[in-house]
Amino acid sequence: MSAAPPAAALSRHQIASWVLTGIALLAVLQLHLLPALLAGLLVFQLVHSLSGALRIPYLTSRNAKILFVALLAIIVVALLVLAGIGIAIFLRRGPDNLALLLTQLATIVEDLRRLLPAGVVEHLPNENRDVRVLIAGWFREHAAELRTLGTDTLRTFVHILIGLVLGGMIALYEVTPHVRQSPFLRALQTRAALLVGGFRRILLAQLPISAINTTLTALYLVIVLPAFGVHLPFVKTLIAVTFIAGLLPVVGNLVSNTAIFLVSLSLSFGVAMAALGYLVVIHKLEYFLNARIVGVRIDAHAWELLLAMLVMESAYGIAGLIAAPVFYAYLKSELAAQGLLGKPASPPANTPDRRS
């Protein structure tokens, strides 16, 4: 039996690019630059995909292509900024704003013994006050944060805006003429392409799942419950939270479902149990969707993502929780590219397959 061919030796350019990329990703979390990174990745991916889909035959010259991509980047950045401002206004203002929702959830948690039936209450531990106070305090703390958005929010907005602009500039760099690159720069490009690929797979996997989950949840909150004479408060905010939280694998649904269950409990225990039953049915469907969509696009089981998110959350908090799926998808892409997960991954579409 012939021996397996030896693995290609790693060059110092590849090793240096891995080290630099790892340091950069950790610095993103340490310096609280994750919003800028995600915004840049989103703009780059949108511009790259749209410029490929909207190929115009008469744009044959290099300058015409540069102008076309530049205009496309400006449009994408402007639309994303307007969408972000609209979402922020929607969640912060009006009678169903997110701050009031969190305050209401805190009140519900504190009044669990009054809201739950006696048969359920008698099985609850008597010394659960500390836990209830802790949970209610968490809701109230974050509600207060939403009301007093100040310097931190402004800084985050500026980071996101800079990330959007950088994403557009990097997308424009792809079509601009430049001199022959060094092996080290090509290795860095490969790392960047794999990171973009990981982000794209996470986004393309979670978007349809979140959209389907939000649609089914909206049907229940807007059509099913009113048909039985039940009108839940905070419906619009709950639908928005369901979609936004659903973009986060595994734990996103837990967040939105908990909010829906608690708000339903404020009306009656029966409504809360009906909501819980409906949500369970939805997530039975989502298990199938996750296996088909996430499994194919990300090549990761739910327990892998959950473990990565648990570790990252413990190390970096909410930012680590959000970054974990993208970073884990990137890590698996790097391992697959080296043939450590069965077969080497195909080279990134937007990066030439050159050996460094």
N, C-alpha and C positions, 0 to 999 in steps of 0.2 A: 504494500500500500504506500503510495507516494505521500511524502510529508507535505503539510500545508505550506504555501508560500509565506516567507517571512513578511511581517508588517513593515510598511515603509517607515524609514527612520524619520523622526520628527526633527524639523529644522529649528534653529534658534529663533527664527522669525515667528514660527507658529507658537512656540513656547512663550515668547515675549508677548505675543498678542493675547494669549489666554490669560497670562498674569495681569496684563494691563486691563483687559475686559473685566476680570474678576474684581480688581480694585475699583474700577469705575462703577460697577453695579453696587458694590458695598457702599461706596461714597454717595451714590444716589439716595440710599436709605438713610445713611448717617447725616447727610446734609439736608434731608427733607425735600429732595428734588424729584420724588416719584411723580407728582402731577405733571411736571415739565416733561419727564421722559415719556409718560403715557400719551400726553398730548402730541409730542413730536412723532411718536410711533404711529399714532392714529392719522395725523395729517400726511405723513410720508406714505402710509399704506393706501389712503384714499386717493392721493394725487397719482401715485404709481399705478393703481388699478384703473382709475378713470382715464389717464393718459393712454394706457394700453387699450382700453375698450373704445375710446373715442378717436381712434386713428383717422386722421383726415388725409385723403390721398394727395392733395395738392400741397401739403406741408412737407416739401422735399428738402428744403434747405435747412441747415443747422440753426440759423438765426430764427427761422419761422417756428421750428420746434421748441426752441428756448422760450420764445415769446408765448407760445401756446401753453406750455407747462407753467410758466410764470403766472399767466392770467388764471389758469386753473387752480394754482396754489392759492392765489389771492382770494378767489371765490370760495374755495373750501375753508380757508381760515376764517373768512368773514361769516360764513354760514354757521360754523362751529361756535364762534364767539356769540352770535345772536342766539343760537340754540341754548348755549350755556347760561346766558343772561335770562332767557325766558324760563328755563327750568328753575334757576335760583329764585326768580320773582314768584313763580308758581308755588314753590315749596315754602317760601317765607311769608307770603301775604295771603290775605283772605281768611274766611272763617275756618277753613280746613287746613291751615298751614301746618308744617311739620313740627314746629315748636309746641303748638297746642296739642297735637297728636301725642307727642312724647309726655307732655304733662298729664294728659288723660290716661295714658298707659301707666304712669306712676301711681295715679289715684286708684286705678283698677287693681294693681298689684297689692296696694296697701289694704284694700277692702275685699281681698279674696275670700275671707271667712264669711263675709256677709253675702257675697255673690254666689258662692258655691252651695249646693244642696247640703242638708244636714248629714245625709249618708256619706257624702264625700268628705265633709269637714271633720267628722269624727275619726277618720283614718289619717288625717294630717297630724304631724307632730305638733305638740303644744308649744315647743320652744323654737318656733320658726320665725319669730319676730325679727331677729337679726338679719336673716336672709331676705325677708320681705323689705326691710328698711334699706338693705344694701341695693337690691334691685330697683326699688322705687327711687332711691337716691341717684342711681345711675341714669335713669330716665330723666329726672329733674335736672341733673347736672348738664346733660347734653341739650336739654330744652333751653336752659339758660345760655349755653354756648351759642345756640342758633339765634337767640335774641340779641346777643351782644357781639355780633360778628364785627371785628375791628381790624387791628393791624395784621393779625395772622391771616385772616381771609384776604385782605388786600395783597399781602405778600404771595399767598398761594395763587391768586388771580394773575399777578404779574408773572409768576413762574409758568403758569399754564400758557399765558399769552406768548412768552418767550419761546416755550416749547413748540407752540403752534407755528411760529415764524421759523424756527430752526428746522422743523420737519419739512416745511415748504421749501426752504433753502437747500436742504439736503436732497430733496426730490429733484430740484432744479439742477443740482450739481451733476446728477446722472446724465443729463443730456448736454451738458456744456463740454466743450473740448478741453482736454487737459493733457499734460505731458505724461510720458510713460511712468508708471508708478513703480516704486521699489517693492521688493518682496515683502517687507514688513507692512507696508500700507495695504498690499493685496491681502495679507493675512488678517489685518484688522477689518478690511471690508468683508471678508468671509465671516468673521465673528459677528459683525453688525447685521449681515444678511440673515444669519441663523437666528439672531435675536428678533429681527423683524418677522421672520417666518414663524417663530414661536408665538409672538403677539398675534399674528394673523390667524393662526390656527385656534388660539383661545377665543378670539373675537368671533370668528366664523362658527365656532362650536357653540358658544354661549348665546349669541344673538338669536338664532332660531328657537333655542330652548326657552330663553327668557320671553320672547315674543309669544310663543304658544302658551306658556304658563300665564302670562299677563292677560292674554285674550280669554282664556278659560276662567281666570279669576274675575275679570271684568264682567263676563257673562253672569257669573254667580252673584256678584255684588250689585249689578245694575239691573238685571232682568229677573233672575230666579228669586232672590229675596223679596224685591218689591211685589212680585206676583203673589206672594204669600202674606203681603201686608207688612213686611219687615223692612224698615228703612235704616240702614246702618249709617252712623256718622263717619265723617272723614273718608268717604268713598273715593274721591278723586286722589287724595294724598295716598291712600292705601294702594291704589292702582299704580301710581307713579313709583312708590317705594317697591312694589312687587317687580316692576320692570328693572329699575336701577339695581336693586339687590340681586336680581336674577342673573345679572352679568357676572356675578362672583360665583364660581363653581362651588357646589356642595353646600356651603353655609348660607348662601344668599337666600335660598328658599326657606331655610329655618328662620331667618330674620323676619321675612315678610309674613310667613305663616303665623309666627308668634304674635305679631301685631294684629293680624286679622282675628285670631282666636280671642285675644284679650279685648279688643273692641266689641266683638260679638258677645263676649261674656258680660259686658256692661249692660246689654239689653236683657239677656236671660241665659241661663245655663243650657236650655234647649237649643237656642240659636247658636251658641258656641259649639255645642256638640255636632250640630248640623254642618257648621263651617268646617270643623275638624274632619268630619267624614268626607265632605266634598274635596277638601285639600288632599286627603289621603288618596282618594281616587285619582286626582290629577297627578300626584307624584308616582303612582303606580305606572301611569302612562309615561312619565318623565324618566323612570328607570330604563324603559325601553329606548327612549330617545337618547338618553345619555350613552347607553351601550352602542347605539348606532352612530350617533353624531360625535360625541366626545371621544369614544373609543377609536373611531376611524381617524379623526383629524388630529387628535393630540397623542394617540397611542399610549394612553395612560388610564389605569383603573381609578375608580373613585377613591379607593383607600390611599393610593399614591398621592393624589392631589390633597386629600385631607391631611395626611401626614406632613407633607411639605408646608401646607398652610398653618398647621399647628406649630411646627418648629419656627417658621418665619414670624408668626404672630408673637410667640414667646420672646423672640429676639428683638423685634422691631415694632411690635404693636400693630395697629390697624394698617399702617403702610406696608408692613411685612405680609399681612394677610392678603392685601390686594395684589402685591407684587409676586407672591408665591406662584400662582399658576403660570404667569409669563416666564419667570425665571426658571421654573421647573421644566417648562416646555423647551426653553433654550438649552438647558442642561442635557435633556434627552436628545436634542438635535445634535449637540456636540458629541455625545457618546455614540449616537448612531452613525455620524459622519466618520468616526474612527473604527466602525465595524464592531463595536463592543456590545451592541444590542441585537446581534443576529446578522444583519446585512447593512452595509454602508448606506447612508441616506444619499439621495440624489443631490447634486449640487444646487445651491440656492438659485432661483430663477433670475434674480437681478444681480448676480455676481458671477463673473467668469470662473470656470473651474481650472484654476492655475495652481500648480504645486509651488509652495514657497520654498 
